[in-house]
Amino acid sequence: MMMPIAEMREFAGFAPAEQRYIKRSLDIGLARTDAFRRWGRSEAENVAIRRQYVAYQDLKALRALIPVEGTPNEIERFLGKLVRCAAFDLEQERLASFSAFRFLYERLLGAKVRPYLPAAFCAASALPAIRPERRKVLLQSLSEAAATAPGWSEREPGFYPEYVDDFEAA
């Protein structure tokens, strides 16, 4: 029971804009609800949601492509799609750190994706589509411990943050 509490604390440490983006992304990526109705406050936001639905079309395939043996062919197929999806999320400038990125992608793809997240994050962060000053902040957010971890937990995340209407909260 301690891990979901630690996950809740980690989520609470993210900026409000990161929290909102993570919840919206989980609604879209896990098909939890109609994101347009829940998150679309303006036409610009509806366009962003539409783009995210398109970008997340590969998530189901990505879950099936997570390398088991780690052969170069498996890794190439998987990482290419993962970096493309990660680049989309980082281009939105709503995730400010590796921690927020990892939190989101562990929930979108499951625990087995953990070993590949530092590589995908670095690759996506270093792409020319990311502004240079933002690139620096993102890459510096990846700790040495996360980048050089000798192993990763196979425990699935237990906390999946959800939208709470102000009316429901009261």
Number of C-alpha atoms within 10 A of each C-alpha: 6 7 12 13 12 13 17 14 11 13 21 13 12 17 14 12 13 21 21 17 20 28 20 25 23 22 21 22 24 15 11 12 14 12 20 18 9 12 17 17 10 10 10 10 13 16 13 15 19 16 12 19 16 12 17 22 13 15 17 13 13 21 16 11 17 20 20 10 8 10 9 10 9 14 16 13 14 20 21 14 17 28 21 16 21 23 22 18 21 22 16 12 14 18 22 18 18 22 17 21 21 17 18 25 21 16 21 23 21 16 16 18 22 19 18 16 22 21 15 21 22 20 18 25 25 18 15 9 13 19 13 13 8 16 19 13 14 22 19 13 15 16 13 9 8 17 13 10 11 8 9 12 10 12 10 12 15 15 15 17 19 14 16 10 9 7 6 7 6 6
